[in-house]
Amino acid sequence: MRETSARPWTRPHDWAEVVLGVVAVLSPLWLETSTAAMWTLIVMGGLVALDGLASLAMPGMVYGEAIQIVLGALLVLSPWVIGYTELSGAAWMSWVIGALTIVVGAAALPVANAAHTRMAGQH
């Protein structure tokens, strides 16, 4: 994986972030949600997917992985902050997608850092 981590569109961590974001965006189609829960899942999922795409396009962008971790934490907290814990499907979707986003972002951080270091050494 070392040789592919600096090439755009090749990192599996970032593809996982895109998939997690798309699942969050689409989840109101099959989950019972309130307006607030629906928009939280759509907006936060969209941000996760867009940041994953940005990280795929620019593999040396270390701060993109840190953004993923923050977005994941916000998704985990959103059922309590926005107030949709009583909608168990939407709440669990936020908690699971948020936790997985944190894990994937944290796992991708050293890979992005190594890609950034290699890319910086080429200049």
C-alpha positions in Angstrom: 0.0 0.0 0.0 3.0 2.3 0.4 3.4 2.8 -3.3 -0.2 3.6 -3.9 -0.8 5.9 -1.0 0.6 9.0 -2.8 -1.4 8.4 -6.0 -4.8 10.0 -6.3 -8.0 7.9 -6.2 -6.2 4.8 -4.8 -6.6 5.0 -1.0 -9.2 2.6 0.4 -9.6 4.7 3.6 -10.9 7.6 1.5 -13.2 5.4 -0.5 -14.7 4.1 2.8 -15.3 7.7 3.8 -17.1 8.4 0.6 -19.3 5.3 1.0 -20.1 6.2 4.7 -21.1 9.7 3.6 -23.3 8.5 0.8 -25.0 6.0 3.2 -25.7 8.8 5.6 -27.1 11.0 2.9 -29.4 8.3 1.6 -30.5 6.9 4.9 -33.6 9.1 5.3 -35.0 7.2 2.4 -35.5 4.1 4.5 -35.4 5.5 8.1 -38.1 7.3 10.0 -36.7 10.8 10.6 -37.8 14.2 11.7 -37.0 17.2 9.5 -34.0 18.0 11.8 -32.7 14.5 11.7 -33.1 14.2 8.0 -31.2 17.4 7.2 -28.5 16.5 9.8 -27.9 13.2 8.1 -28.0 14.7 4.6 -25.7 17.7 5.4 -23.2 15.8 7.6 -23.1 12.8 5.2 -22.6 15.1 2.3 -19.7 16.8 4.1 -18.1 13.4 4.9 -18.5 12.2 1.3 -17.1 15.5 -0.2 -14.1 15.5 2.2 -13.5 11.9 1.3 -13.5 12.8 -2.4 -11.1 15.7 -1.7 -8.8 13.4 0.1 -9.0 10.9 -2.8 -8.1 13.7 -5.3 -5.3 15.1 -3.1 -3.7 12.2 -1.1 -1.2 14.4 0.7 -3.9 16.6 2.3 -3.4 15.6 5.9 -5.9 18.1 7.3 -8.7 16.3 5.3 -8.4 13.3 7.6 -8.5 15.5 10.7 -11.7 17.0 9.2 -13.1 13.5 8.9 -12.5 12.8 12.5 -14.3 16.1 13.5 -17.2 15.3 11.2 -17.5 11.9 12.7 -17.5 13.3 16.2 -20.2 15.8 15.2 -22.3 12.9 13.7 -22.0 10.9 17.0 -23.1 13.9 19.0 -25.9 15.1 16.7 -28.8 13.0 18.0 -28.3 14.6 21.5 -27.5 18.1 20.2 -30.2 18.2 17.5 -32.7 16.2 19.7 -33.6 13.1 17.7 -32.5 10.3 20.1 -36.2 9.1 20.2 -35.9 8.3 16.5 -33.8 5.2 17.1 -33.1 4.4 13.5 -31.8 7.9 12.7 -30.0 8.1 16.0 -28.2 4.8 15.5 -27.3 5.7 11.9 -25.7 8.9 13.2 -23.8 7.0 16.0 -22.6 4.1 13.8 -21.7 6.2 10.7 -20.1 8.8 13.0 -18.0 6.2 14.9 -16.9 4.5 11.7 -16.0 7.9 10.2 -13.8 8.6 13.2 -12.1 5.1 13.0 -11.5 5.4 9.2 -10.2 9.0 9.5 -7.9 8.0 12.3 -6.6 5.0 10.4 -6.0 7.2 7.3 -4.2 9.9 9.2 -0.7 8.2 9.2 -1.2 7.2 5.5 -2.0 10.8 4.5 0.9 12.0 6.6 3.3 9.6 4.9 2.0 10.6 1.5 2.4 14.3 2.4 6.0 13.7 3.6 6.9 11.9 0.3 5.2 14.5 -1.8 7.0 17.3 0.1 10.3 15.6 -0.5 9.8 15.6 -4.2 9.9 19.4 -4.5 
